[in-house]
Amino acid sequence: MDARFLFDGLGFGLEELVIVVEELGRAIAPGPFVPTVIASAVIAAAGDDDTRQRLLPGLADGSTVGSAALGGDVEVRDGKAYGSAGVVLGAVCSLASLALGVYGVVYWVTESNFPGPLLLGALVVAVLGVQGFILALVGEHLGRIQRVVEHRPLYLVDREL
């Protein structure tokens, strides 16, 4: 039986999910709906039976909030996350786009047929890779700024002469 029907889910598919997400976006509804859906899909597809029975009912009825993340060198210290998962993701996307681009050019030359969708996909992945890399660097920079600001003096003495 499909995991969407088990654990109090309604059994809707991707088409219904797109409609719900569109309407939530139209209403500018706050809340972690998409991350919870992604987490429940990952747990339903890759989780063991104990994990499914423990987490999916709450994710399905909305009493539990979920999220999914990529693995990487991430460490939590003092309530803040530090690591390089974004940099790694940016590098992987950039290398994948380079490989797709090279393959597309080789295909173009050998087959005398321009692979427009393939090269467009490579361009999209390249933009995502650069964007992920830049966001990771900006995040690291903002983290450093926050650490500096947290260690500032609690007061400033100003005196006129």
C-alpha positions as CSV (number, residue, x, y, z in Angstrom):
1,M,0.0,0.0,0.0
2,D,1.2,3.5,-0.8
3,A,2.6,5.4,2.2
4,R,0.5,8.4,1.4
5,F,-2.6,6.4,2.4
6,L,-1.0,5.1,5.6
7,F,-0.4,7.2,8.7
8,D,-3.5,9.4,8.3
9,G,-2.5,10.9,4.9
10,L,-5.1,11.8,2.3
11,G,-3.3,10.0,-0.6
12,F,-3.0,13.0,-2.9
13,G,-0.3,13.1,-5.5
14,L,1.9,15.8,-7.1
15,E,-0.8,17.5,-9.1
16,E,-2.9,18.2,-5.9
17,L,0.3,19.3,-4.1
18,V,1.0,21.9,-6.8
19,I,-2.5,23.3,-6.5
20,V,-2.2,23.6,-2.7
21,V,1.3,25.2,-2.9
22,E,0.0,27.7,-5.5
23,E,-2.9,28.7,-3.4
24,L,-0.7,29.0,-0.3
25,G,1.6,31.3,-2.3
26,R,-1.3,33.3,-3.6
27,A,-2.5,33.9,-0.1
28,I,1.0,34.6,1.1
29,A,0.3,32.0,3.9
30,P,3.2,31.8,6.4
31,G,4.3,28.4,7.6
32,P,6.6,25.5,6.8
33,F,4.3,23.6,4.4
34,V,6.8,22.8,1.6
35,P,9.6,21.8,3.9
36,T,7.2,19.5,5.8
37,V,6.0,17.9,2.6
38,I,9.6,17.4,1.4
39,A,10.5,15.8,4.8
40,S,7.5,13.5,4.7
41,A,8.2,12.4,1.2
42,V,11.8,11.6,2.1
43,I,10.7,9.7,5.2
44,A,8.0,7.8,3.3
45,A,10.5,6.8,0.5
46,A,13.6,6.1,2.5
47,G,12.7,5.7,6.2
48,D,12.4,2.4,8.0
49,D,9.0,1.3,9.3
50,D,9.7,2.5,12.9
51,T,10.6,6.0,11.6
52,R,7.6,6.1,9.3
53,Q,5.2,5.1,12.2
54,R,6.8,7.6,14.6
55,L,7.0,10.7,12.3
56,L,4.5,10.4,9.4
57,P,1.3,10.7,11.4
58,G,2.3,14.0,12.8
59,L,3.6,15.3,9.5
60,A,0.4,14.3,7.8
61,D,-2.0,15.9,10.2
62,G,0.1,19.1,10.7
63,S,1.0,18.6,14.4
64,T,4.7,18.1,13.5
65,V,6.8,20.4,11.4
66,G,9.6,18.8,9.3
67,S,12.4,19.8,7.1
68,A,15.0,18.1,5.0
69,A,18.6,19.1,4.5
70,L,21.7,18.0,2.6
71,G,24.5,16.3,4.5
72,G,27.7,18.2,4.8
73,D,30.3,19.5,7.3
74,V,27.8,21.2,9.6
75,E,28.3,21.6,13.3
76,V,26.0,23.3,15.8
77,R,27.6,25.4,18.5
78,D,25.9,27.8,20.9
79,G,22.6,27.4,19.0
80,K,24.1,28.3,15.6
81,A,25.0,26.1,12.6
82,Y,28.5,26.3,11.1
83,G,29.7,24.4,8.1
84,S,30.4,24.1,4.4
85,A,27.3,22.3,3.0
86,G,26.4,25.2,0.7
87,V,29.9,25.6,-0.7
88,V,30.0,21.9,-1.4
89,L,26.5,22.0,-3.1
90,G,27.6,25.0,-5.2
91,A,30.7,23.2,-6.3
92,V,28.8,20.1,-7.2
93,C,26.2,22.0,-9.2
94,S,29.0,23.9,-11.0
95,L,30.9,20.7,-11.9
96,A,27.7,19.1,-13.0
97,S,26.9,22.0,-15.3
98,L,30.4,21.9,-16.7
99,A,30.0,18.2,-17.5
100,L,26.6,18.8,-19.1
101,G,27.9,21.7,-21.1
102,V,30.9,19.7,-22.4
103,Y,28.6,16.8,-23.2
104,G,26.2,19.1,-25.1
105,V,29.0,20.7,-27.1
106,V,30.4,17.3,-28.0
107,Y,27.0,16.1,-29.0
108,W,26.5,19.2,-31.1
109,V,29.7,18.7,-33.0
110,T,29.4,14.9,-33.5
111,E,25.7,14.7,-34.3
112,S,25.3,18.1,-36.1
113,N,22.3,18.7,-33.9
114,F,22.0,21.6,-31.4
115,P,20.9,20.2,-28.0
116,G,19.0,23.3,-26.8
117,P,17.3,21.8,-23.8
118,L,20.4,20.1,-22.6
119,L,22.5,23.2,-22.8
120,L,19.7,25.2,-21.3
121,G,19.6,22.7,-18.4
122,A,23.4,23.0,-18.0
123,L,23.0,26.8,-17.9
124,V,20.3,26.6,-15.2
125,V,22.4,24.2,-13.1
126,A,25.4,26.5,-13.5
127,V,23.4,29.5,-12.3
128,L,22.1,27.4,-9.3
129,G,25.6,26.4,-8.5
130,V,27.0,29.9,-8.6
131,Q,24.0,31.1,-6.6
132,G,24.5,28.4,-4.0
133,F,28.2,29.1,-3.7
134,I,27.6,32.9,-3.4
135,L,24.8,32.4,-0.8
136,A,27.1,30.2,1.2
137,L,29.8,32.8,1.2
138,V,27.4,35.6,2.1
139,G,26.0,33.4,4.9
140,E,29.6,32.8,6.2
141,H,30.3,36.5,6.1
142,L,27.0,37.4,7.9
143,G,27.9,34.8,10.5
144,R,31.2,36.5,11.1
145,I,29.6,39.9,11.3
146,Q,27.1,38.5,13.9
147,R,30.0,37.1,16.0
148,V,31.8,40.4,15.9
149,V,28.6,42.3,16.9
150,E,27.9,39.9,19.8
151,H,31.3,40.6,21.3
152,R,31.0,44.4,21.2
153,P,30.9,46.4,24.4
154,L,27.4,46.6,26.0
155,Y,27.8,50.4,26.3
156,L,29.7,53.3,24.8
157,V,31.2,56.1,26.9
158,D,31.0,59.4,25.1
159,R,32.4,62.5,26.7
160,E,32.8,66.1,25.7
161,L,35.9,68.0,26.4
